[in-house]
Each structure stands twice: as C-alpha cells, then as structure tokens.
Amino acid sequence: MAWIEPAIAAYGVWALLIILYFESFGVPLPGESALVAAALLATRGDLEVEHVFLAAWTGAMLGDSTGYLIGRFGGRRLLKRYGPSLKLTPERLTRLETMAQTRGFLMVLTARFIVVLRQLNGLIAGSVGMPWSHFVVANALGAALWAGLWSFGVYYFADTFRRLI
C-alpha cells in the first residue's frame, strides 16, 4: 500500500479514478485507502477535494457498471460452476436472487460501505438479474454517498482528527 500516495501525488485524481474503477468490479486494490489518501492530499492543497470526489464517484460508478455487465453476461455460469467452492450453494444462490428482487436497490446502495461487497456489488447484481434501471440509480446514489463520506468527510474533519492525536 506504500505506492498509493506517491501514485496519486504523481498522477492526481486520474490515478484515484483508475484504482477505484478496477477495485469496483472485483480487482483486489485498496480503493478506500486510495480515496482517504487523496482526501488527505487535498487537505494539504495538493488536490482539489471536489476533483477527488468526482474521480471517486466516477471510478466507483463505472467500475460497478462494468462489474454488472460482466455479471449479466457471464456471471451466472461462473456462479453455478464455482459457487459451491465459495460456499454459494444452489439454495443460497436462490435466496440471493430473491433478495435482489425484493431488496436489490437497498443492497446495491449499502454494499459500497462493506469491504468485500463493495468489490463484488456489480458482479452479483448482474449475475442474479437485477434490472439495470434499478441498479444504475442505486449504484449512483451509493457511490455518491460513499465518495462524499470518504472525500469530504476526511477533508473537513482532518484537523479535528489531528488535534485528537
């Protein structure tokens, strides 16, 4: 993780956008750490916090949307083939599909705040057949809330945290 701050310092919010894009459809990258690092760089004046937010929101949105499309057009087969090795039995898959149909909007909206679900959110939603129109709205709102919390929250409360330490 030592490469995060230097990469963002060197390439700016574009590095953040790319990290969050890939993390949001399943690549194991430290997206939240990168966002916090970028927000802290903004407190020093190295980046604009508004740009940090927009890069985070855009990367998260595009990454989850890519994950959704991957899940929609190939995820179901992968879940059936490799699901049991991940303890995703046919019964659990059926429950997940039912939950996606009844509570899918809330699942996608809140999954951004849970570490493993953040990376698999779009893949799962696409794989279980969540309607695109519901997914994209929930994804946009969830990404905005998450990006806002970790960019503006860190930016505005960094001085308070420094005084406590």
PENOR-V230704 format. One record per residue. RES is the residue in one small letter. PHI is phi as a letter, one per 20 degrees, with the letter a starting at -180 (* if undefined). BURIAL is + if it has 16 or more other ideal C-beta (glycine too) atoms within 10 Angstrom, else -. Layout:
# PENOR-V230704
[[RES | PHI | BURIAL] [RES | PHI | BURIAL]]
This chain:
# PENOR-V230704
[[m | * | -] [a | f | -] [w | e | -] [i | f | +] [e | f | +] [p | f | -] [a | f | +] [i | f | +] [a | f | -] [a | f | -] [y | d | -] [g | m | +] [v | f | +] [w | f | -] [a | f | +] [l | f | +] [l | g | +] [i | f | +] [i | g | +] [l | f | +] [y | g | +] [f | f | +] [e | f | +] [s | f | +] [f | d | +] [g | o | +] [v | f | -] [p | f | -] [l | c | +] [p | e | -] [g | f | +] [e | f | +] [s | f | -] [a | f | +] [l | f | +] [v | f | +] [a | f | +] [a | f | +] [a | f | +] [l | f | +] [l | f | +] [a | f | +] [t | f | +] [r | e | -] [g | n | -] [d | f | -] [l | c | +] [e | e | -] [v | f | +] [e | f | -] [h | f | +] [v | f | +] [f | g | +] [l | f | +] [a | f | +] [a | f | +] [w | f | +] [t | f | +] [g | f | +] [a | f | +] [m | f | +] [l | f | +] [g | f | +] [d | f | +] [s | f | +] [t | f | +] [g | f | +] [y | g | +] [l | f | +] [i | f | +] [g | f | +] [r | f | +] [f | d | -] [g | a | -] [g | f | +] [r | f | +] [r | f | -] [l | f | -] [l | f | +] [k | f | -] [r | f | -] [y | d | -] [g | g | +] [p | g | -] [s | f | -] [l | d | -] [k | m | -] [l | d | -] [t | f | -] [p | g | -] [e | f | -] [r | f | -] [l | f | +] [t | f | -] [r | f | -] [l | f | +] [e | f | +] [t | f | -] [m | f | -] [a | f | +] [q | f | -] [t | e | -] [r | c | -] [g | g | +] [f | g | +] [l | f | -] [m | f | +] [v | f | +] [l | f | +] [t | e | +] [a | f | +] [r | g | +] [f | e | -] [i | d | -] [v | g | -] [v | f | -] [l | f | -] [r | g | +] [q | f | +] [l | d | +] [n | g | +] [g | f | +] [l | g | +] [i | f | +] [a | g | +] [g | f | +] [s | f | +] [v | e | +] [g | n | -] [m | f | +] [p | f | -] [w | g | -] [s | f | -] [h | f | -] [f | f | +] [v | f | -] [v | f | -] [a | f | +] [n | f | +] [a | f | +] [l | f | -] [g | f | +] [a | f | +] [a | f | +] [l | f | -] [w | f | +] [a | f | +] [g | f | -] [l | f | -] [w | e | +] [s | d | +] [f | f | +] [g | f | -] [v | f | +] [y | f | +] [y | e | -] [f | d | -] [a | f | +] [d | f | -] [t | f | -] [f | f | -] [r | f | -] [r | f | -] [l | f | -] [i | e | -]]
